[in-house]
Amino acid sequence: MSLQRLIVRALMKLPEGVILKMAGGEPVEIDGNIMDPRVQLLSAQGAKQPSMATMSPAEARETSSAGLAMLDDAPRRGVSILNRTIPGPAGEIPVRIYRPSDKQSEALPGIVYYHMGGWVIGDLETCNHFCSVLADECGAAVMSVDYRLAPEHVFPASIEDALAAYEWAVANGGEIGMDTSKIAVGGDSAGGNMAAVVCQEVKRKGGQQPAAQLLIYPATDPTDKGGSMQSCAECYPLTKEIMDYFLDHALPDKSKESDPRVAPALSDDLSGLAPAVVATAGFDPLRDQGEAYANKLKAAGVDTLYRCYTSLAHAFTAMSGTVPEARRACIELARDLKRHL
């Protein structure tokens, strides 16, 4: 563990009152939500760094990877991890398989997971800890998907990979110990967007609807410009400026903003989709989008559980090593998903 990582973790173990003083002394409140003191300290430190929106995609990927490595926890012990590839529409797709080590010979419920990163950054390390939590808490075989990123591969490359990965799991999941009759999808941020879109695309194609969909602070409507997109526009670590940066790289053709494969919330018919667990964070420009999509799913008759972690910020699935509330949220969401498997 690097010295910087050790220092960050030591600071985060200080009493909350001390942490709050280091973070400015007064709690941050937006829309009636009070920020977790540890998130507030991270936010204060992040404000001193250059915005990702000023970086090239390569620089953004490197910076993000280093930052998350300081904040997240290691994968859970008792979970085996295997890297491999599966066929995709433009070549092999790297994936990472997680399974409880004591259940190697069983056919387990499956989860196909898509990492966060605005379709521009992120890789199999981004949600490494959280995928191990899903495998452990759900007793599942989890396949994390390293889909193609923008700007090298713009829309619809990422969703093509996401859909191909789910369809491969349904047809071939037995190879990695999945019970192919029980395969859920999940993701956070851009990954939550893709999980939602996969459910809609599978319905459109008449395929096997996932057993459930886990949507964590999902991006569901790029045309949304109000509400939390304004009130949380400067929140750490996802600002409105950074969200615009992601969309500019991933969706250079703005005429596609209302395409349901980009904006699942704009789909005309959400009936018949997989049961949903939708989670948002209080300090996140995407908060209102996630809640609106959960409400639209409910109105369409979809079994939907909605949770807002009011004290947390975007990307909390990668903060389990430093923010206890983020760790608790990740465990709770994994157990919410387990009920559908």
N, C-alpha and C positions, 0 to 999 in steps of 0.2 A: 504494500500500500504506500502511495507517495506521501511525502511530508505534507503537501498541501491538503491532501484528502484527510490525513490524520488531524490536521489543525481544524478543518471544517467540522469534522465529526466531534472533536473535543468541544468546540464552541457550541454546537447544537445540544450538548448534554448539560449545559449550564442551566440554572433555574430560569423559568420563563420571564420573571421580572428583570433579571439581568439581561437576557436576550432582548427584551423589549427596549430597555435603555440603549443598548447598542444599535437598535434599529430605528432610533429616533425619539423614543420616550413616550409617544402617544400612539395608541392603537389606530390602525388604518381602517376606516369604515367607508364602504361604498354600497349603495342601495340597501342599507340596513344590515349588511353583513360585516362581521368583524374578522379581520385577517389573523390567521394563526401567527404568533410571534416569530416562529422559526421561518415561516414563509416571508414574513415582513423583513427579517434580516437578510434573507436571500435576495429579496427584491431590492433592498437598499444597496447591497453589494453589486447586484446586476446592473443597477442604474449607472454605476461608475464605468461600465464596460461599453465598448462600441456596440451599436445596434447590429443585429444580424442582417438587417435590411441594407447595411452598407457594405456587406461582404459578398464575395463571389460564392456560388454554390459550394465549391470545393472548400473554401475557408469556413463557410457556415457549417458544413458537415464536420470538419475537424474540431471547430470550437464547441459545437453541440456535444459531440462524443466525449470530449474531455470534461465538459461541465457535468454531464449526466453521470459519468464515472465517479465523480466526487460525491454525488447525492444519493445514488441508488445503492441497494444492498446486493450482496452476492446471491446467486441462485440458491435455493433451498437445498440443504443436504437431504439425501433420500430421494432425489429426483435425478434420473439418468438423462443425459443430453447427447444427442447424435446429430451431426450435420450431414446433409445429403442434398441431392437435387431431384427435381421432378420435371417432367416435360412441360413446356409452356408455349404460348403462341409465337414467341420470337426466340426460342432456344430454351436451355435449361434454366429453371428457377431455383436458386439456393433456398433451402428450408432448414429449419432446426426442429428436431423432435424432442419433446419432453415427456417422460413417463415416470410414475412412481416406481422406484427401484424394486420394490417388493411385489410388483404386479407385472413382471416382464412377460409372463406366459398367458396373460388374460387378454381377451378382446375388450377394450375399454371404450367408453363414450369418447368421441373426438371433438376437438375444438380447433378450428382453423383461425389463426390470429394474424392481424395486420397492424404493424407498428405505426406509431405517430411520426410526424415529421413534415407535414405540409406538402406531401408528395415530392419533396425536394431533398430533405435530409433524413437521416435515420437508417438503421440496418438491423441485423439480427441481434446486435448487442443492446439496442435501444430499450427493448422490453424484456430483456433476458431474465431479470428477477421476477417480474410479474408473470411471465409465462410459466415459470417454475411454481409460483403460487397457484396458478390455475390448475396445473397438473396435480399438485399435492392436495389442494382443498377439494377439487372436483373428482379426484380419482380418475383422471382423464389422460388421454394421449393428445398432446397439444402440438400442432404444427404451425410454427411461426414462419411467415412468408417474406422473403426478401424481394419484393416486387420492384420493377423498374422505376427509376426516379427521373424527374424533370430537373433541368431543362433538356437533358440528353434525350429523354423520352417523354413527350408531352401527352396530354389526354388524347385518346383513352388508354394508353399503354398500361398504367397502373391498375385500372379496373379490369382490363383484359387478363392481366396476370392473377389478380385476386379471384376472379370468377373461374379461371382455369385451375387454380389451386384447390378451390372448393370442389369443383367437378372431379378433379383427380382423386380427392379424398373419398368422395362418394363411390367412385368406381374402383379405387385401388387401395383404400385405407387399410384393408386387411394386411397389407405389406408392412405397415408400421403399427399393427396391433389395435386398430380402431374397429369398433362396432359400427359398420357403415350405415346402420339404421338410426344412429344417434350421433349426428355431427352438427355441432353448433358453429357459429361464426362470431368473431368478436374483433374489436379494435378500438384504438383511442385516437381522437382528433381526426387526421386524414384517414387513419385506419378505421375509425368508427364510421366515417363516411363510406368507405369501401364495404364494410360489413353490411351496412344498410342497403347499399346499392346491390350487393350480391343477392340479398333476399328478394329484392324487386326484380332483378334480372332472371333469377331462377323461376320466379312465378311467371314472368312473361314467356319463358321458354318451356314451361310445363315440366320443370325438373323437380327433384326432391327438395322440398322446402327444409331449410335448416331446423334443427331441434329447438334452437333459440338464437337470439342475437343479442350480444353484449355490446352496447354502444356507449363508450366513455368519452365525454365532452366531444361529441361528434360535430364535424362541420357538415351542415345539412342544406345551407342556402347561401350561396355567395352573393345573392342580390340583397341580402339583409344588411342594412346600414344603420339601423337605429337600436334602441334599447341598450343592452349590455355591450354591443359593439361600440357604442359611444361612451357609456359610463365607465367601462373597463378598458378603454382604448389604450391606456398607458400601463396596464397591469403586467407584472412579471409572470412568466417569461414570454408570453405571447401578447404582443401589442397589435393594434389594428394595422400599424405600418408593416409589421412582420407578416401578418396574414395577407396583406395586399402583395407583399414581396413573393410569398409562396404562390399565390394565384397568378401573378404576372408570369412566373416561370412555368407553372404547371398548365395554365390555361391561357396561352397567348391570344387565342381566338375568343374574344369576349362574347361573341354571339352564342357561344355554347353555355353561358352561365345558367340558363334555365333548363338545360338538358337534365332530365331526371337522373342520368348517370353521374352528373356533377352535383345536382341539387335534389337529393331524394325527397326533401320536404315538399317539392313542387310537383310530385307525382299526383296524378288525378285519383288514383285508387290504391289505398294501402290495405285493403281487406285481404284476409287470407295469408298474411305474412307471419313469420315465426314469432312466438312469444318473445317479448323484448324486456331487457333490463337496460335502462337509460340512466346515465349518471352525468352530472355536470359539476362544475366548481364555481363557488361564489365569485371569485376574482378572475374571470375569464371572459373575453369578448364573445366567445361562442356559447355562453351560458343560456341565453334566451333562445338561440337556435335549437339547442338540445331539448329544452323544456317544450318548445313549440312542437317539435317532432314527436316527442312522447305523447303530448296531448292529441296530436293528429292520429297517431297509432291507436290510442284509446278510443277516439271517436269512430275509427273504422272497425272497432270490435276486436282489436288485437290485444291479447293479454299482455299488459305493460306495467312494469314497476319503474317508477321514477324516483331518483334520489338526487338531491343537491347537497354537496359537501360545502357548506357555506363559508367555512374558514380557509378553504384550500384554493389553489390556483391551478391553471392549466399545467398539464404534464405531471400531475401528482403520482401517476403510476410509476414514475421513475425517481421518486423521492423517498422510498421506503428506508433508505439507510440513514436518513437525517431528520425526517419529519414523522414522528410517531402517529399523528392523525392520518397521514397519507398511508402509512402501513396498515392502520386499522381499516381504512376505506378499501384498500385493495383486497384485504381478506374478506370483508363483508360482501363486496361485489362478486368475488369468486364463489362464495356460499350462495348468493342469490342465483347465480348461474347454475350451480349444482342442482338446484331444485327442478330444473327443466331437463336434467340429464339422468 
